[in-house]
Amino acid sequence: MEAWFTLMAEAMKGTKEAQEAFQSISKMADNPEEVSDWMAKFMPAAMGSGSTSNIQPEAFKEWLEDSWRMMGVVPRSRYLELLERCDTLQRRLEKAEETIQNLRDRFGNKGQQEADTKQAMNMWGSMVLDAMKAQTDWMQSRKETTAQADESEKKPEDTGADK
């Protein structure tokens, strides 16, 4: 802790090495070897020597992340990971919205097609009924005309036979 606070105090004073330490820690990956190298470079007193190491790199990384979490800081590596994930989810959302819109258009068009088909069938049915009625009327008038012609032909014969 003392080494960490000393490093923070030096960074606040504007020491170039301490500021470099904080800039490099923000770019550090989750690799324990990188943490160990960083600690050896910027906090050698905390590392100790060999088996007398005071702080393990994994423990330091966890402690650092916990302190960042308490302050509301997100490490750059996690930020970039979340940004990439957000972009992926955004593309998936846009694709899903496009699919939904296409389906809505299809169903809307299908409904319109069904309405158009129903209207065409109704019109066709009306035309067939009108044609059948016209044919029936024509047949009826033809039948009546034929019957009248037959009667007029029969009447002169009947009249001539009676006289």
Secondary structure, DSSP 8 states (H G I E B T S, - for coil): -HHHHHHHHHHHHT-HHHHHHHHHHHH--S-HHHHHHHHHHH-HHHH-SGGG-SS-HHHHHHHHHHHHHHHT---HHHHHHHHHHHHHHHHHHHHHHHHHHHHHHHHHHHHHHHHHHHHHHHHHHHHHHHHHHHHHHHHHHHHHHHHHHHHHHHHHHHHHHH-
